[in-house]
């Protein structure tokens, strides 16, 4: 689990995964991520804004340290939302 190397707690990941099993919550997050580009996911302020919107949609609170760890993780992954391989890799990390 490479996210653990960034200090992201497996318990937090499990809690988020559980919340995303709710179809309404999943749809809210999908709408927030619609149109996000690779450049957006490499831009620290854009990632911070997205993260805050998503945590608000999921009624999840993060402290400043958790937020920074997740931002670092997202940027380090160099995710291209239009690249199926990148999406499969992420799916494998969090399934």
Gaussian input, Z-matrix of N, CA and C with variables (Angstrom, degrees):
# hf/3-21g

backbone

0 1
 N
 C     1     B1
 C     2     B2     1     A1
 N     3     B3     2     A2     1     D1
 C     4     B4     3     A3     2     D2
 C     5     B5     4     A4     3     D3
 N     6     B6     5     A5     4     D4
 C     7     B7     6     A6     5     D5
 C     8     B8     7     A7     6     D6
 N     9     B9     8     A8     7     D7
 C    10    B10     9     A9     8     D8
 C    11    B11    10    A10     9     D9
 N    12    B12    11    A11    10    D10
 C    13    B13    12    A12    11    D11
 C    14    B14    13    A13    12    D12
 N    15    B15    14    A14    13    D13
 C    16    B16    15    A15    14    D14
 C    17    B17    16    A16    15    D15
 N    18    B18    17    A17    16    D16
 C    19    B19    18    A18    17    D17
 C    20    B20    19    A19    18    D18
 N    21    B21    20    A20    19    D19
 C    22    B22    21    A21    20    D20
 C    23    B23    22    A22    21    D21
 N    24    B24    23    A23    22    D22
 C    25    B25    24    A24    23    D23
 C    26    B26    25    A25    24    D24
 N    27    B27    26    A26    25    D25
 C    28    B28    27    A27    26    D26
 C    29    B29    28    A28    27    D27
 N    30    B30    29    A29    28    D28
 C    31    B31    30    A30    29    D29
 C    32    B32    31    A31    30    D30
 N    33    B33    32    A32    31    D31
 C    34    B34    33    A33    32    D32
 C    35    B35    34    A34    33    D33
 N    36    B36    35    A35    34    D34
 C    37    B37    36    A36    35    D35
 C    38    B38    37    A37    36    D36
 N    39    B39    38    A38    37    D37
 C    40    B40    39    A39    38    D38
 C    41    B41    40    A40    39    D39
 N    42    B42    41    A41    40    D40
 C    43    B43    42    A42    41    D41
 C    44    B44    43    A43    42    D42
 N    45    B45    44    A44    43    D43
 C    46    B46    45    A45    44    D44
 C    47    B47    46    A46    45    D45
 N    48    B48    47    A47    46    D46
 C    49    B49    48    A48    47    D47
 C    50    B50    49    A49    48    D48
 N    51    B51    50    A50    49    D49
 C    52    B52    51    A51    50    D50
 C    53    B53    52    A52    51    D51
 N    54    B54    53    A53    52    D52
 C    55    B55    54    A54    53    D53
 C    56    B56    55    A55    54    D54
 N    57    B57    56    A56    55    D55
 C    58    B58    57    A57    56    D56
 C    59    B59    58    A58    57    D57
 N    60    B60    59    A59    58    D58
 C    61    B61    60    A60    59    D59
 C    62    B62    61    A61    60    D60
 N    63    B63    62    A62    61    D61
 C    64    B64    63    A63    62    D62
 C    65    B65    64    A64    63    D63
 N    66    B66    65    A65    64    D64
 C    67    B67    66    A66    65    D65
 C    68    B68    67    A67    66    D66
 N    69    B69    68    A68    67    D67
 C    70    B70    69    A69    68    D68
 C    71    B71    70    A70    69    D69
 N    72    B72    71    A71    70    D70
 C    73    B73    72    A72    71    D71
 C    74    B74    73    A73    72    D72
 N    75    B75    74    A74    73    D73
 C    76    B76    75    A75    74    D74
 C    77    B77    76    A76    75    D75
 N    78    B78    77    A77    76    D76
 C    79    B79    78    A78    77    D77
 C    80    B80    79    A79    78    D78
 N    81    B81    80    A80    79    D79
 C    82    B82    81    A81    80    D80
 C    83    B83    82    A82    81    D81
 N    84    B84    83    A83    82    D82
 C    85    B85    84    A84    83    D83
 C    86    B86    85    A85    84    D84
 N    87    B87    86    A86    85    D85
 C    88    B88    87    A87    86    D86
 C    89    B89    88    A88    87    D87
 N    90    B90    89    A89    88    D88
 C    91    B91    90    A90    89    D89
 C    92    B92    91    A91    90    D90
 N    93    B93    92    A92    91    D91
 C    94    B94    93    A93    92    D92
 C    95    B95    94    A94    93    D93
 N    96    B96    95    A95    94    D94
 C    97    B97    96    A96    95    D95
 C    98    B98    97    A97    96    D96
 N    99    B99    98    A98    97    D97
 C   100   B100    99    A99    98    D98
 C   101   B101   100   A100    99    D99
 N   102   B102   101   A101   100   D100
 C   103   B103   102   A102   101   D101
 C   104   B104   103   A103   102   D102
 N   105   B105   104   A104   103   D103
 C   106   B106   105   A105   104   D104
 C   107   B107   106   A106   105   D105
 N   108   B108   107   A107   106   D106
 C   109   B109   108   A108   107   D107
 C   110   B110   109   A109   108   D108
 N   111   B111   110   A110   109   D109
 C   112   B112   111   A111   110   D110
 C   113   B113   112   A112   111   D111
 N   114   B114   113   A113   112   D112
 C   115   B115   114   A114   113   D113
 C   116   B116   115   A115   114   D114
 N   117   B117   116   A116   115   D115
 C   118   B118   117   A117   116   D116
 C   119   B119   118   A118   117   D117
 N   120   B120   119   A119   118   D118
 C   121   B121   120   A120   119   D119
 C   122   B122   121   A121   120   D120
 N   123   B123   122   A122   121   D121
 C   124   B124   123   A123   122   D122
 C   125   B125   124   A124   123   D123
 N   126   B126   125   A125   124   D124
 C   127   B127   126   A126   125   D125
 C   128   B128   127   A127   126   D126
 N   129   B129   128   A128   127   D127
 C   130   B130   129   A129   128   D128
 C   131   B131   130   A130   129   D129
 N   132   B132   131   A131   130   D130
 C   133   B133   132   A132   131   D131
 C   134   B134   133   A133   132   D132
 N   135   B135   134   A134   133   D133
 C   136   B136   135   A135   134   D134
 C   137   B137   136   A136   135   D135
 N   138   B138   137   A137   136   D136
 C   139   B139   138   A138   137   D137
 C   140   B140   139   A139   138   D138
 N   141   B141   140   A140   139   D139
 C   142   B142   141   A141   140   D140
 C   143   B143   142   A142   141   D141
 N   144   B144   143   A143   142   D142
 C   145   B145   144   A144   143   D143
 C   146   B146   145   A145   144   D144
 N   147   B147   146   A146   145   D145
 C   148   B148   147   A147   146   D146
 C   149   B149   148   A148   147   D147
 N   150   B150   149   A149   148   D148
 C   151   B151   150   A150   149   D149
 C   152   B152   151   A151   150   D150
 N   153   B153   152   A152   151   D151
 C   154   B154   153   A153   152   D152
 C   155   B155   154   A154   153   D153
 N   156   B156   155   A155   154   D154
 C   157   B157   156   A156   155   D155
 C   158   B158   157   A157   156   D156
 N   159   B159   158   A158   157   D157
 C   160   B160   159   A159   158   D158
 C   161   B161   160   A160   159   D159
 N   162   B162   161   A161   160   D160
 C   163   B163   162   A162   161   D161
 C   164   B164   163   A163   162   D162
 N   165   B165   164   A164   163   D163
 C   166   B166   165   A165   164   D164
 C   167   B167   166   A166   165   D165
 N   168   B168   167   A167   166   D166
 C   169   B169   168   A168   167   D167
 C   170   B170   169   A169   168   D168
 N   171   B171   170   A170   169   D169
 C   172   B172   171   A171   170   D170
 C   173   B173   172   A172   171   D171
 N   174   B174   173   A173   172   D172
 C   175   B175   174   A174   173   D173
 C   176   B176   175   A175   174   D174
 N   177   B177   176   A176   175   D175
 C   178   B178   177   A177   176   D176
 C   179   B179   178   A178   177   D177
 N   180   B180   179   A179   178   D178
 C   181   B181   180   A180   179   D179
 C   182   B182   181   A181   180   D180
 N   183   B183   182   A182   181   D181
 C   184   B184   183   A183   182   D182
 C   185   B185   184   A184   183   D183
 N   186   B186   185   A185   184   D184
 C   187   B187   186   A186   185   D185
 C   188   B188   187   A187   186   D186
 N   189   B189   188   A188   187   D187
 C   190   B190   189   A189   188   D188
 C   191   B191   190   A190   189   D189
 N   192   B192   191   A191   190   D190
 C   193   B193   192   A192   191   D191
 C   194   B194   193   A193   192   D192
 N   195   B195   194   A194   193   D193
 C   196   B196   195   A195   194   D194
 C   197   B197   196   A196   195   D195
 N   198   B198   197   A197   196   D196
 C   199   B199   198   A198   197   D197
 C   200   B200   199   A199   198   D198
 N   201   B201   200   A200   199   D199
 C   202   B202   201   A201   200   D200
 C   203   B203   202   A202   201   D201
 N   204   B204   203   A203   202   D202
 C   205   B205   204   A204   203   D203
 C   206   B206   205   A205   204   D204
 N   207   B207   206   A206   205   D205
 C   208   B208   207   A207   206   D206
 C   209   B209   208   A208   207   D207
 N   210   B210   209   A209   208   D208
 C   211   B211   210   A210   209   D209
 C   212   B212   211   A211   210   D210
 N   213   B213   212   A212   211   D211
 C   214   B214   213   A213   212   D212
 C   215   B215   214   A214   213   D213
 N   216   B216   215   A215   214   D214
 C   217   B217   216   A216   215   D215
 C   218   B218   217   A217   216   D216
 N   219   B219   218   A218   217   D217
 C   220   B220   219   A219   218   D218
 C   221   B221   220   A220   219   D219
 N   222   B222   221   A221   220   D220
 C   223   B223   222   A222   221   D221
 C   224   B224   223   A223   222   D222
 N   225   B225   224   A224   223   D223
 C   226   B226   225   A225   224   D224
 C   227   B227   226   A226   225   D225
 N   228   B228   227   A227   226   D226
 C   229   B229   228   A228   227   D227
 C   230   B230   229   A229   228   D228
 N   231   B231   230   A230   229   D229
 C   232   B232   231   A231   230   D230
 C   233   B233   232   A232   231   D231
 N   234   B234   233   A233   232   D232
 C   235   B235   234   A234   233   D233
 C   236   B236   235   A235   234   D234
 N   237   B237   236   A236   235   D235
 C   238   B238   237   A237   236   D236
 C   239   B239   238   A238   237   D237
 N   240   B240   239   A239   238   D238
 C   241   B241   240   A240   239   D239
 C   242   B242   241   A241   240   D240
 N   243   B243   242   A242   241   D241
 C   244   B244   243   A243   242   D242
 C   245   B245   244   A244   243   D243
 N   246   B246   245   A245   244   D244
 C   247   B247   246   A246   245   D245
 C   248   B248   247   A247   246   D246
 N   249   B249   248   A248   247   D247
 C   250   B250   249   A249   248   D248
 C   251   B251   250   A250   249   D249
 N   252   B252   251   A251   250   D250
 C   253   B253   252   A252   251   D251
 C   254   B254   253   A253   252   D252
 N   255   B255   254   A254   253   D253
 C   256   B256   255   A255   254   D254
 C   257   B257   256   A256   255   D255
 N   258   B258   257   A257   256   D256
 C   259   B259   258   A258   257   D257
 C   260   B260   259   A259   258   D258
 N   261   B261   260   A260   259   D259
 C   262   B262   261   A261   260   D260
 C   263   B263   262   A262   261   D261
 N   264   B264   263   A263   262   D262
 C   265   B265   264   A264   263   D263
 C   266   B266   265   A265   264   D264
 N   267   B267   266   A266   265   D265
 C   268   B268   267   A267   266   D266
 C   269   B269   268   A268   267   D267
 N   270   B270   269   A269   268   D268
 C   271   B271   270   A270   269   D269
 C   272   B272   271   A271   270   D270
 N   273   B273   272   A272   271   D271
 C   274   B274   273   A273   272   D272
 C   275   B275   274   A274   273   D273
 N   276   B276   275   A275   274   D274
 C   277   B277   276   A276   275   D275
 C   278   B278   277   A277   276   D276
 N   279   B279   278   A278   277   D277
 C   280   B280   279   A279   278   D278
 C   281   B281   280   A280   279   D279
 N   282   B282   281   A281   280   D280
 C   283   B283   282   A282   281   D281
 C   284   B284   283   A283   282   D282

   B1=1.4508
   B2=1.5218
   B3=1.2811
   B4=1.4627
   B5=1.5192
   B6=1.3214
   B7=1.4657
   B8=1.5266
   B9=1.3349
   B10=1.4628
   B11=1.5314
   B12=1.3390
   B13=1.4695
   B14=1.5291
   B15=1.3282
   B16=1.4636
   B17=1.5213
   B18=1.3328
   B19=1.4541
   B20=1.5184
   B21=1.3290
   B22=1.4624
   B23=1.5300
   B24=1.3049
   B25=1.4595
   B26=1.5320
   B27=1.3371
   B28=1.4716
   B29=1.5303
   B30=1.3255
   B31=1.4596
   B32=1.5284
   B33=1.3327
   B34=1.4641
   B35=1.5226
   B36=1.3193
   B37=1.4657
   B38=1.5324
   B39=1.3160
   B40=1.4693
   B41=1.5216
   B42=1.3243
   B43=1.4671
   B44=1.5302
   B45=1.3303
   B46=1.4739
   B47=1.5272
   B48=1.3296
   B49=1.4685
   B50=1.5227
   B51=1.3255
   B52=1.4655
   B53=1.5267
   B54=1.3268
   B55=1.4662
   B56=1.5229
   B57=1.3390
   B58=1.4658
   B59=1.5259
   B60=1.3258
   B61=1.4651
   B62=1.5214
   B63=1.3271
   B64=1.4572
   B65=1.5300
   B66=1.3451
   B67=1.4713
   B68=1.5343
   B69=1.3192
   B70=1.4682
   B71=1.5298
   B72=1.3272
   B73=1.4677
   B74=1.5254
   B75=1.3193
   B76=1.4628
   B77=1.5296
   B78=1.3212
   B79=1.4660
   B80=1.5291
   B81=1.3401
   B82=1.4749
   B83=1.5255
   B84=1.3277
   B85=1.4655
   B86=1.5278
   B87=1.3312
   B88=1.4634
   B89=1.5230
   B90=1.3322
   B91=1.4637
   B92=1.5300
   B93=1.3206
   B94=1.4620
   B95=1.5285
   B96=1.3329
   B97=1.4697
   B98=1.5300
   B99=1.3233
   B100=1.4600
   B101=1.5323
   B102=1.3156
   B103=1.4567
   B104=1.5212
   B105=1.3194
   B106=1.4655
   B107=1.5292
   B108=1.3201
   B109=1.4636
   B110=1.5292
   B111=1.3300
   B112=1.4686
   B113=1.5300
   B114=1.3317
   B115=1.4704
   B116=1.5318
   B117=1.3210
   B118=1.4658
   B119=1.5243
   B120=1.3389
   B121=1.4599
   B122=1.5282
   B123=1.3221
   B124=1.4628
   B125=1.5241
   B126=1.3117
   B127=1.4576
   B128=1.5320
   B129=1.3232
   B130=1.4743
   B131=1.5359
   B132=1.3371
   B133=1.4753
   B134=1.5375
   B135=1.3289
   B136=1.4715
   B137=1.5267
   B138=1.3321
   B139=1.4655
   B140=1.5308
   B141=1.3211
   B142=1.4701
   B143=1.5331
   B144=1.3301
   B145=1.4668
   B146=1.5310
   B147=1.3359
   B148=1.4692
   B149=1.5282
   B150=1.3132
   B151=1.4609
   B152=1.5229
   B153=1.3198
   B154=1.4707
   B155=1.5249
   B156=1.3288
   B157=1.4651
   B158=1.5280
   B159=1.3275
   B160=1.4690
   B161=1.5199
   B162=1.3302
   B163=1.4670
   B164=1.5280
   B165=1.3087
   B166=1.4612
   B167=1.5324
   B168=1.3333
   B169=1.4657
   B170=1.5269
   B171=1.3370
   B172=1.4647
   B173=1.5339
   B174=1.3420
   B175=1.4635
   B176=1.5339
   B177=1.3094
   B178=1.4684
   B179=1.5285
   B180=1.3182
   B181=1.4656
   B182=1.5189
   B183=1.3138
   B184=1.4622
   B185=1.5188
   B186=1.3244
   B187=1.4545
   B188=1.5338
   B189=1.3143
   B190=1.4651
   B191=1.5279
   B192=1.3250
   B193=1.4606
   B194=1.5286
   B195=1.3294
   B196=1.4640
   B197=1.5276
   B198=1.3156
   B199=1.4658
   B200=1.5290
   B201=1.3224
   B202=1.4664
   B203=1.5312
   B204=1.3287
   B205=1.4671
   B206=1.5275
   B207=1.3119
   B208=1.4707
   B209=1.5200
   B210=1.3204
   B211=1.4669
   B212=1.5254
   B213=1.3269
   B214=1.4715
   B215=1.5243
   B216=1.3224
   B217=1.4604
   B218=1.5263
   B219=1.3216
   B220=1.4724
   B221=1.5243
   B222=1.3152
   B223=1.4720
   B224=1.5275
   B225=1.3206
   B226=1.4704
   B227=1.5298
   B228=1.3244
   B229=1.4639
   B230=1.5266
   B231=1.3394
   B232=1.4745
   B233=1.5377
   B234=1.3216
   B235=1.4602
   B236=1.5228
   B237=1.3130
   B238=1.4589
   B239=1.5261
   B240=1.3327
   B241=1.4647
   B242=1.5255
   B243=1.3248
   B244=1.4666
   B245=1.5248
   B246=1.3325
   B247=1.4559
   B248=1.5336
   B249=1.3152
   B250=1.4591
   B251=1.5254
   B252=1.3270
   B253=1.4626
   B254=1.5298
   B255=1.3364
   B256=1.4657
   B257=1.5242
   B258=1.3150
   B259=1.4620
   B260=1.5247
   B261=1.3221
   B262=1.4683
   B263=1.5275
   B264=1.3192
   B265=1.4617
   B266=1.5356
   B267=1.3292
   B268=1.4603
   B269=1.5230
   B270=1.3118
   B271=1.4650
   B272=1.5371
   B273=1.3271
   B274=1.4578
   B275=1.5207
   B276=1.3332
   B277=1.4602
   B278=1.5270
   B279=1.3186
   B280=1.4665
   B281=1.5177
   B282=1.3304
   B283=1.4691
   B284=1.5014
   A1=108.50
   A2=116.27
   A3=119.80
   A4=113.16
   A5=118.49
   A6=118.75
   A7=111.59
   A8=117.96
   A9=121.98
   A10=109.85
   A11=117.22
   A12=121.09
   A13=111.26
   A14=116.48
   A15=121.00
   A16=111.44
   A17=116.41
   A18=120.71
   A19=113.78
   A20=116.95
   A21=120.69
   A22=107.93
   A23=115.10
   A24=121.34
   A25=112.13
   A26=117.00
   A27=120.09
   A28=111.99
   A29=117.49
   A30=120.75
   A31=110.72
   A32=116.66
   A33=120.92
   A34=109.65
   A35=116.73
   A36=121.13
   A37=109.94
   A38=117.79
   A39=120.99
   A40=111.39
   A41=116.33
   A42=120.31
   A43=110.75
   A44=116.59
   A45=120.96
   A46=109.47
   A47=117.16
   A48=120.57
   A49=110.17
   A50=116.84
   A51=121.34
   A52=110.44
   A53=116.38
   A54=120.29
   A55=111.14
   A56=116.78
   A57=120.50
   A58=112.61
   A59=117.52
   A60=120.04
   A61=110.83
   A62=116.29
   A63=121.16
   A64=107.18
   A65=118.49
   A66=121.06
   A67=113.92
   A68=118.46
   A69=120.66
   A70=110.55
   A71=116.65
   A72=120.81
   A73=110.08
   A74=116.21
   A75=120.76
   A76=110.32
   A77=116.67
   A78=120.77
   A79=110.87
   A80=117.60
   A81=120.55
   A82=110.30
   A83=116.81
   A84=120.61
   A85=110.38
   A86=116.80
   A87=119.76
   A88=111.11
   A89=117.33
   A90=120.60
   A91=111.17
   A92=116.78
   A93=120.37
   A94=111.47
   A95=116.18
   A96=120.32
   A97=113.04
   A98=117.18
   A99=120.73
   A100=110.05
   A101=115.85
   A102=120.71
   A103=114.89
   A104=118.26
   A105=121.17
   A106=108.34
   A107=116.06
   A108=121.29
   A109=110.85
   A110=114.77
   A111=120.39
   A112=109.79
   A113=115.96
   A114=120.12
   A115=110.45
   A116=117.49
   A117=120.95
   A118=110.59
   A119=116.27
   A120=121.19
   A121=112.87
   A122=116.89
   A123=121.65
   A124=110.94
   A125=116.46
   A126=123.02
   A127=108.64
   A128=116.39
   A129=121.22
   A130=112.93
   A131=119.92
   A132=118.79
   A133=112.67
   A134=117.26
   A135=120.32
   A136=110.61
   A137=116.65
   A138=120.59
   A139=109.35
   A140=117.20
   A141=121.09
   A142=110.13
   A143=116.27
   A144=120.81
   A145=110.66
   A146=116.40
   A147=120.58
   A148=111.50
   A149=116.15
   A150=121.14
   A151=110.72
   A152=116.62
   A153=119.98
   A154=111.62
   A155=116.72
   A156=119.90
   A157=110.55
   A158=115.93
   A159=120.36
   A160=110.81
   A161=117.20
   A162=118.76
   A163=110.38
   A164=117.29
   A165=120.27
   A166=110.13
   A167=117.20
   A168=121.40
   A169=111.53
   A170=116.43
   A171=120.94
   A172=112.27
   A173=115.99
   A174=121.03
   A175=110.59
   A176=114.54
   A177=122.69
   A178=107.14
   A179=117.41
   A180=118.84
   A181=109.45
   A182=114.48
   A183=121.64
   A184=108.35
   A185=116.33
   A186=117.92
   A187=107.71
   A188=116.94
   A189=121.58
   A190=111.48
   A191=117.30
   A192=120.65
   A193=110.90
   A194=117.54
   A195=121.08
   A196=110.31
   A197=115.63
   A198=120.75
   A199=110.18
   A200=116.27
   A201=121.04
   A202=111.29
   A203=117.79
   A204=121.11
   A205=111.01
   A206=116.73
   A207=120.19
   A208=110.47
   A209=117.16
   A210=120.78
   A211=110.05
   A212=116.76
   A213=120.34
   A214=110.74
   A215=117.03
   A216=121.76
   A217=110.70
   A218=117.02
   A219=121.07
   A220=110.46
   A221=116.94
   A222=120.64
   A223=110.50
   A224=117.43
   A225=121.21
   A226=112.39
   A227=117.57
   A228=120.54
   A229=113.06
   A230=116.68
   A231=121.60
   A232=110.70
   A233=114.91
   A234=122.20
   A235=110.87
   A236=115.40
   A237=122.07
   A238=106.54
   A239=117.87
   A240=120.18
   A241=113.52
   A242=117.61
   A243=120.60
   A244=112.42
   A245=116.79
   A246=121.78
   A247=108.57
   A248=116.32
   A249=121.60
   A250=111.51
   A251=117.69
   A252=120.78
   A253=111.04
   A254=117.16
   A255=120.98
   A256=110.18
   A257=116.31
   A258=120.30
   A259=110.83
   A260=117.02
   A261=120.58
   A262=111.39
   A263=115.93
   A264=121.20
   A265=109.78
   A266=116.55
   A267=120.36
   A268=111.06
   A269=116.04
   A270=120.55
   A271=109.44
   A272=116.15
   A273=121.38
   A274=111.99
   A275=117.01
   A276=121.59
   A277=111.76
   A278=115.98
   A279=119.84
   A280=114.90
   A281=118.06
   A282=116.68
   A283=112.69
   D1=98.11
   D2=-173.95
   D3=-68.79
   D4=-21.47
   D5=179.26
   D6=-67.51
   D7=-24.55
   D8=179.01
   D9=-64.55
   D10=-32.45
   D11=178.62
   D12=-62.27
   D13=-21.68
   D14=179.69
   D15=-93.77
   D16=4.16
   D17=178.51
   D18=86.00
   D19=10.16
   D20=-179.80
   D21=-82.16
   D22=125.71
   D23=-175.21
   D24=-72.62
   D25=132.98
   D26=175.15
   D27=-59.14
   D28=-29.40
   D29=178.24
   D30=-66.33
   D31=-40.57
   D32=177.23
   D33=-62.99
   D34=-45.70
   D35=179.93
   D36=-60.50
   D37=-43.99
   D38=179.41
   D39=-63.63
   D40=-40.15
   D41=179.25
   D42=-63.27
   D43=-42.82
   D44=179.36
   D45=-66.40
   D46=-44.20
   D47=179.01
   D48=-58.31
   D49=-41.55
   D50=179.44
   D51=-62.37
   D52=-43.87
   D53=-179.89
   D54=-64.92
   D55=-34.51
   D56=-178.86
   D57=-74.46
   D58=-8.32
   D59=175.00
   D60=-74.97
   D61=-16.48
   D62=174.97
   D63=-76.67
   D64=118.40
   D65=-176.35
   D66=-56.08
   D67=-36.74
   D68=-179.47
   D69=-67.12
   D70=-43.40
   D71=179.28
   D72=-65.45
   D73=-42.98
   D74=179.56
   D75=-60.45
   D76=-41.40
   D77=-179.70
   D78=-65.86
   D79=-40.37
   D80=178.17
   D81=-60.79
   D82=-42.42
   D83=-179.86
   D84=-67.97
   D85=-42.19
   D86=178.58
   D87=-59.19
   D88=-40.12
   D89=178.61
   D90=-64.92
   D91=-38.08
   D92=178.53
   D93=-65.66
   D94=-34.02
   D95=-176.48
   D96=-89.90
   D97=-7.42
   D98=-179.16
   D99=-61.65
   D100=125.67
   D101=177.90
   D102=86.72
   D103=1.72
   D104=178.83
   D105=-69.62
   D106=137.36
   D107=-177.96
   D108=-110.14
   D109=170.56
   D110=176.40
   D111=-59.83
   D112=-40.04
   D113=179.54
   D114=-62.07
   D115=-40.25
   D116=177.41
   D117=-59.59
   D118=-40.62
   D119=-176.17
   D120=-79.90
   D121=-1.44
   D122=173.71
   D123=-109.01
   D124=-0.16
   D125=-177.64
   D126=-102.40
   D127=111.60
   D128=-174.49
   D129=-54.24
   D130=-49.17
   D131=179.32
   D132=-62.97
   D133=-35.74
   D134=179.08
   D135=-67.78
   D136=-41.22
   D137=178.72
   D138=-65.40
   D139=-41.77
   D140=178.95
   D141=-60.88
   D142=-44.75
   D143=179.68
   D144=-62.21
   D145=-46.60
   D146=178.21
   D147=-60.87
   D148=-44.76
   D149=-179.74
   D150=-59.68
   D151=-44.33
   D152=179.69
   D153=-65.80
   D154=-38.63
   D155=178.01
   D156=-65.10
   D157=-42.21
   D158=-178.65
   D159=-67.73
   D160=-44.65
   D161=-179.73
   D162=-64.40
   D163=-34.80
   D164=176.95
   D165=-66.84
   D166=-43.35
   D167=179.54
   D168=-62.65
   D169=-30.29
   D170=-178.81
   D171=-96.46
   D172=2.78
   D173=-178.33
   D174=54.70
   D175=45.97
   D176=-178.66
   D177=-117.21
   D178=139.03
   D179=177.31
   D180=-115.27
   D181=139.03
   D182=178.69
   D183=-120.80
   D184=145.86
   D185=172.37
   D186=-84.74
   D187=172.09
   D188=-175.82
   D189=-59.74
   D190=-38.32
   D191=-179.67
   D192=-66.00
   D193=-45.32
   D194=179.06
   D195=-61.58
   D196=-42.73
   D197=179.71
   D198=-59.37
   D199=-47.41
   D200=-179.19
   D201=-63.85
   D202=-39.90
   D203=178.70
   D204=-63.04
   D205=-41.92
   D206=-179.85
   D207=-68.05
   D208=-40.63
   D209=178.15
   D210=-61.45
   D211=-45.64
   D212=178.39
   D213=-60.42
   D214=-41.91
   D215=179.61
   D216=-61.64
   D217=-48.88
   D218=-178.11
   D219=-60.31
   D220=-46.56
   D221=-178.78
   D222=-64.53
   D223=-41.05
   D224=-178.61
   D225=-65.31
   D226=-27.66
   D227=-178.11
   D228=-74.04
   D229=-17.53
   D230=-179.63
   D231=49.64
   D232=51.52
   D233=-175.23
   D234=-72.77
   D235=130.42
   D236=171.11
   D237=-111.50
   D238=106.82
   D239=-176.48
   D240=-63.20
   D241=-13.25
   D242=178.60
   D243=-94.94
   D244=-0.08
   D245=-179.11
   D246=-103.57
   D247=111.96
   D248=-177.31
   D249=-58.24
   D250=-38.06
   D251=179.34
   D252=-60.08
   D253=-42.73
   D254=179.04
   D255=-62.23
   D256=-41.92
   D257=-178.72
   D258=-67.40
   D259=-39.69
   D260=176.93
   D261=-64.23
   D262=-39.25
   D263=178.61
   D264=-61.56
   D265=-44.51
   D266=178.55
   D267=-65.59
   D268=-41.45
   D269=178.65
   D270=-57.66
   D271=-44.35
   D272=179.95
   D273=-62.57
   D274=-34.56
   D275=-178.87
   D276=-69.21
   D277=-33.44
   D278=-169.73
   D279=-115.05
   D280=7.91
   D281=-178.20
   D282=-79.05

